[in-house]
Amino acid sequence: MAGDGRAGWKPGKKDAIFVAVVIAVIVALSLGTGKRTTRPVPNDDAHIHATKRADCMRCHGAGGVKPRPKAHHAPGDQCFLCHRQPRDWAGARR
């Protein structure tokens, strides 16, 4: 088989570009998985029963005592997607 006239595979420009793109994607994904910077739900009396968005919006809605900042929040029912309850959260022991 050594004398069948086929040359061995040699990486070319397209292969180098492909490898560079794969490395760039891996680096971007690695940098994007950093530490969570949002605050957890406080473990206090005001938040003890907050388990759904409606509970949050009583105080953090537009007319509440501490409205959520609009610039950093996604619309919808996603409070607990970013704001996690602490491990010892009192609301979990209801």
Backbone as a chain_set.jsonl record, in Angstrom:
{"seq": "MAGDGRAGWKPGKKDAIFVAVVIAVIVALSLGTGKRTTRPVPNDDAHIHATKRADCMRCHGAGGVKPRPKAHHAPGDQCFLCHRQPRDWAGARR", "coords": {"N": [[0.801, -1.196, 0.0], [2.1, 1.124, 0.332], [3.124, 2.088, -2.005], [1.033, 3.149, -3.573], [0.631, 5.606, -4.727], [-0.663, 7.688, -3.462], [-0.574, 10.743, -1.741], [0.336, 11.805, 1.557], [-1.818, 13.307, 4.046], [-1.874, 16.782, 4.272], [-2.094, 19.587, 6.275], [-3.91, 22.493, 5.362], [-4.6, 25.968, 4.475], [-7.357, 26.323, 4.926], [-7.812, 24.427, 6.895], [-6.326, 25.452, 9.03], [-7.748, 27.814, 9.496], [-10.204, 26.733, 10.306], [-9.437, 25.434, 12.712], [-8.63, 27.684, 14.175], [-11.078, 29.044, 14.428], [-12.54, 27.187, 15.964], [-11.013, 27.213, 18.325], [-11.41, 29.904, 19.066], [-14.167, 29.899, 19.605], [-14.261, 28.138, 21.796], [-12.741, 29.6, 23.669], [-14.37, 31.904, 23.91], [-16.708, 30.769, 25.003], [-15.666, 29.824, 27.397], [-14.924, 32.192, 28.702], [-17.393, 33.327, 29.012], [-18.643, 31.92, 31.015], [-18.358, 32.838, 33.574], [-18.268, 33.805, 37.089], [-21.389, 34.169, 38.752], [-22.959, 37.295, 38.948], [-25.214, 38.434, 39.946], [-27.374, 39.337, 42.661], [-28.334, 37.144, 45.336], [-31.611, 36.023, 46.412], [-32.631, 37.77, 49.241], [-32.335, 36.425, 52.543], [-34.579, 36.96, 54.416], [-37.352, 38.274, 56.408], [-39.04, 39.67, 54.653], [-38.734, 38.394, 52.232], [-39.271, 35.744, 52.586], [-41.432, 34.208, 51.638], [-41.314, 34.458, 48.906], [-41.703, 32.989, 45.975], [-42.45, 33.053, 43.385], [-42.802, 35.107, 40.407], [-44.875, 37.042, 40.723], [-44.886, 37.432, 43.473], [-42.48, 38.782, 43.792], [-42.904, 41.106, 42.302], [-44.66, 42.634, 43.804], [-43.222, 44.356, 45.471], [-41.057, 45.025, 43.847], [-42.061, 45.872, 41.452], [-43.212, 48.387, 39.043], [-44.61, 50.317, 40.608], [-43.763, 49.745, 43.13], [-42.001, 49.607, 46.36], [-39.276, 49.323, 45.955], [-38.453, 49.477, 42.967], [-37.455, 47.347, 40.259], [-34.431, 47.778, 38.383], [-34.736, 48.751, 35.039], [-32.862, 48.624, 33.011], [-31.187, 46.43, 33.338], [-32.635, 44.09, 33.345], [-34.318, 41.285, 32.069], [-37.386, 40.963, 30.3], [-40.357, 39.286, 31.449], [-41.186, 36.192, 33.202], [-38.818, 35.587, 34.893], [-37.392, 35.866, 37.296], [-36.159, 34.097, 39.155], [-34.341, 32.85, 37.592], [-31.968, 34.209, 37.454], [-31.681, 35.353, 40.026], [-30.957, 33.584, 42.6], [-32.099, 31.535, 45.32], [-30.644, 31.498, 48.566], [-28.707, 28.743, 49.946], [-29.5, 28.106, 52.531], [-32.019, 29.182, 52.598], [-34.881, 30.535, 54.031], [-37.443, 30.4, 52.906], [-37.556, 27.956, 51.659], [-38.168, 26.176, 53.595], [-40.86, 26.195, 54.117]], "CA": [[0.0, 0.0, 0.0], [2.946, 2.303, 0.392], [3.41, 2.559, -3.345], [-0.191, 3.322, -4.358], [0.636, 6.916, -5.351], [-1.38, 8.705, -2.677], [0.248, 11.55, -0.84], [-0.219, 11.936, 2.904], [-2.621, 14.509, 4.284], [-1.127, 17.946, 4.743], [-3.048, 20.651, 6.625], [-3.821, 23.686, 4.538], [-5.087, 27.232, 5.013], [-8.72, 26.111, 5.42], [-7.719, 23.676, 8.147], [-5.855, 26.382, 10.049], [-8.871, 28.71, 9.802], [-11.158, 25.944, 11.076], [-8.894, 25.254, 14.057], [-8.676, 28.991, 14.832], [-12.478, 29.316, 14.782], [-12.882, 26.3, 17.074], [-10.346, 27.743, 19.517], [-12.085, 31.149, 19.42], [-15.455, 29.541, 20.22], [-13.973, 27.576, 23.116], [-12.329, 30.71, 24.535], [-15.553, 32.738, 24.169], [-17.577, 30.046, 25.926], [-14.998, 29.774, 28.698], [-14.994, 33.509, 29.328], [-18.79, 33.631, 29.294], [-19.158, 31.109, 32.11], [-17.777, 33.361, 34.808], [-19.034, 33.776, 38.323], [-22.652, 34.899, 38.747], [-22.806, 38.598, 39.592], [-26.479, 38.915, 40.484], [-27.56, 39.096, 44.087], [-29.332, 36.121, 45.653], [-32.782, 36.498, 47.141], [-32.26, 37.908, 50.659], [-32.924, 35.455, 53.462], [-35.183, 37.756, 55.489], [-38.808, 38.154, 56.539], [-39.73, 40.226, 53.486], [-38.573, 37.508, 51.082], [-39.407, 34.35, 53.008], [-42.43, 33.499, 50.849], [-41.17, 34.783, 47.483], [-41.405, 31.789, 45.191], [-42.827, 33.284, 41.993], [-42.625, 36.486, 39.946], [-45.894, 37.922, 41.308], [-44.423, 37.782, 44.823], [-41.396, 39.761, 43.645], [-43.397, 42.352, 41.714], [-45.368, 43.453, 44.793], [-42.288, 45.41, 45.906], [-40.095, 45.368, 42.813], [-42.759, 46.328, 40.258], [-43.083, 49.817, 38.736], [-45.122, 51.139, 41.7], [-43.334, 49.172, 44.409], [-41.086, 50.375, 47.206], [-37.933, 49.259, 45.358], [-38.63, 48.949, 41.606], [-36.261, 46.761, 39.643], [-33.888, 48.61, 37.298], [-35.135, 48.213, 33.732], [-31.718, 48.471, 32.105], [-30.458, 45.176, 33.535], [-33.551, 42.981, 33.543], [-35.056, 40.74, 30.931], [-38.822, 40.902, 30.581], [-40.93, 37.943, 31.625], [-41.2, 35.543, 34.523], [-37.502, 34.974, 35.012], [-36.686, 36.367, 38.482], [-35.333, 33.079, 39.798], [-33.332, 32.365, 36.667], [-30.723, 34.877, 37.856], [-31.647, 35.577, 41.47], [-31.128, 32.291, 43.261], [-32.276, 31.54, 46.758], [-29.478, 30.941, 49.256], [-28.87, 27.34, 50.33], [-30.236, 28.027, 53.791], [-33.143, 30.092, 52.423], [-36.008, 30.21, 54.895], [-38.607, 30.098, 52.085], [-37.534, 26.555, 51.27], [-38.637, 25.371, 54.732], [-42.256, 26.517, 54.395]], "C": [[0.844, 1.26, 0.0], [3.201, 2.865, -0.988], [2.168, 2.808, -4.181], [-0.325, 4.726, -4.944], [-0.122, 7.997, -4.586], [-0.412, 9.444, -1.773], [-0.433, 11.61, 0.525], [-0.985, 13.248, 3.054], [-1.746, 15.608, 4.846], [-2.14, 19.04, 5.06], [-2.81, 21.891, 5.768], [-4.383, 24.906, 5.251], [-6.497, 27.073, 5.6], [-8.719, 25.36, 6.749], [-7.279, 24.585, 9.296], [-6.964, 27.352, 10.467], [-9.899, 27.976, 10.648], [-10.692, 25.776, 12.521], [-8.942, 26.571, 14.827], [-10.1, 29.337, 15.266], [-12.903, 28.448, 15.965], [-12.263, 26.802, 18.372], [-11.025, 29.026, 19.985], [-13.43, 30.874, 20.101], [-15.237, 28.989, 21.621], [-13.573, 28.674, 24.094], [-13.526, 31.587, 24.888], [-16.494, 32.063, 25.152], [-16.968, 29.981, 27.324], [-15.091, 31.101, 29.426], [-16.43, 33.865, 29.721], [-19.375, 32.857, 30.452], [-18.567, 31.546, 33.436], [-18.724, 33.287, 35.988], [-20.288, 34.636, 38.197], [-22.484, 36.194, 39.53], [-24.111, 39.147, 40.141], [-26.581, 38.56, 41.96], [-28.557, 37.957, 44.304], [-30.54, 36.766, 46.328], [-32.373, 36.621, 48.609], [-33.0, 36.899, 51.529], [-33.493, 36.204, 54.663], [-36.699, 37.611, 55.473], [-39.556, 38.656, 55.313], [-39.71, 39.275, 52.287], [-38.853, 36.038, 51.391], [-40.383, 33.548, 52.151], [-42.343, 33.791, 49.351], [-40.754, 33.539, 46.719], [-41.812, 31.943, 43.736], [-42.747, 34.775, 41.683], [-43.623, 37.445, 40.581], [-45.51, 38.342, 42.724], [-43.356, 38.869, 44.762], [-41.939, 41.131, 43.223], [-44.225, 43.198, 42.678], [-44.489, 44.608, 45.253], [-41.392, 45.906, 44.779], [-40.735, 45.729, 41.477], [-42.628, 47.837, 40.097], [-43.56, 50.706, 39.882], [-44.688, 50.662, 43.065], [-42.351, 50.045, 45.16], [-39.652, 50.364, 46.681], [-38.038, 48.651, 43.962], [-37.324, 48.389, 41.043], [-35.749, 47.696, 38.555], [-34.192, 47.977, 35.95], [-33.955, 47.918, 32.823], [-31.072, 47.094, 32.208], [-31.367, 43.964, 33.691], [-34.234, 42.571, 32.255], [-36.537, 40.731, 31.269], [-39.264, 39.456, 30.79], [-40.795, 37.43, 33.036], [-39.881, 34.831, 34.786], [-36.727, 35.443, 36.237], [-35.688, 35.341, 39.013], [-34.368, 32.402, 38.833], [-31.971, 32.945, 37.05], [-30.588, 35.016, 39.368], [-31.979, 34.28, 42.19], [-31.363, 32.474, 44.751], [-31.024, 30.961, 47.399], [-29.746, 29.491, 49.676], [-29.69, 27.186, 51.607], [-31.479, 28.924, 53.774], [-34.35, 29.629, 53.215], [-37.245, 29.837, 54.093], [-38.671, 28.652, 51.659], [-38.091, 25.652, 52.379], [-40.097, 25.618, 55.061], [-43.068, 25.29, 54.644]], "O": [[0.347, 2.345, -0.302], [3.479, 4.058, -1.108], [2.235, 2.69, -5.405], [-1.323, 5.008, -5.607], [-0.199, 9.133, -5.055], [0.451, 8.846, -1.13], [-1.653, 11.476, 0.619], [-0.805, 14.179, 2.269], [-0.974, 15.391, 5.78], [-2.959, 19.387, 4.21], [-1.674, 22.277, 5.493], [-4.612, 24.889, 6.461], [-6.793, 27.631, 6.657], [-9.54, 25.636, 7.624], [-7.806, 24.491, 10.404], [-7.103, 27.672, 11.647], [-10.416, 28.54, 11.612], [-11.478, 25.959, 13.45], [-9.263, 26.574, 16.015], [-10.302, 29.868, 16.358], [-13.565, 28.94, 16.878], [-12.925, 26.813, 19.41], [-11.199, 29.219, 21.188], [-13.786, 31.549, 21.067], [-15.97, 29.347, 22.543], [-14.027, 28.673, 25.238], [-13.682, 31.976, 26.046], [-17.025, 32.721, 26.046], [-17.684, 30.072, 28.32], [-15.312, 31.133, 30.636], [-16.645, 34.625, 30.665], [-20.514, 33.116, 30.842], [-18.308, 30.723, 34.314], [-19.837, 32.771, 35.887], [-20.248, 35.712, 37.6], [-21.939, 36.198, 40.634], [-24.12, 40.22, 40.744], [-25.958, 37.611, 42.436], [-29.516, 37.819, 43.545], [-30.483, 37.918, 46.758], [-31.822, 35.674, 49.171], [-34.156, 36.567, 51.268], [-32.974, 36.108, 55.775], [-37.258, 36.911, 54.629], [-40.608, 38.115, 54.972], [-40.582, 39.351, 51.421], [-38.68, 35.183, 50.522], [-40.194, 32.348, 51.953], [-43.236, 33.396, 48.602], [-39.609, 33.092, 46.801], [-41.548, 31.053, 42.928], [-42.637, 35.601, 42.588], [-43.25, 38.561, 40.943], [-45.774, 39.473, 43.131], [-43.34, 39.775, 45.595], [-41.498, 42.169, 43.715], [-44.472, 44.371, 42.399], [-44.975, 45.729, 45.406], [-41.01, 47.076, 44.757], [-40.035, 45.877, 40.475], [-42.0, 48.496, 40.925], [-42.968, 51.76, 40.112], [-45.208, 51.142, 44.073], [-41.921, 51.087, 44.666], [-38.894, 51.3, 46.936], [-37.756, 47.468, 43.773], [-36.239, 48.899, 41.321], [-36.545, 48.342, 37.873], [-33.931, 46.791, 35.746], [-34.044, 47.05, 31.955], [-30.462, 46.636, 31.242], [-30.909, 42.909, 34.13], [-34.668, 43.407, 31.463], [-36.901, 40.51, 32.424], [-38.597, 38.523, 30.344], [-40.352, 38.137, 33.94], [-39.842, 33.605, 34.89], [-35.496, 35.418, 36.215], [-34.532, 35.662, 39.287], [-33.653, 31.477, 39.219], [-30.951, 32.26, 36.978], [-29.507, 34.818, 39.922], [-33.147, 33.932, 42.363], [-30.893, 33.434, 45.361], [-30.408, 30.045, 46.854], [-30.901, 29.07, 49.748], [-30.477, 26.248, 51.742], [-31.936, 29.371, 54.827], [-34.79, 28.485, 53.094], [-38.039, 29.021, 54.561], [-39.75, 28.161, 51.326], [-38.444, 24.5, 52.126], [-40.543, 25.293, 56.161], [-44.27, 25.385, 54.894]]}, "num_chains": 1, "name": "protein.A"}
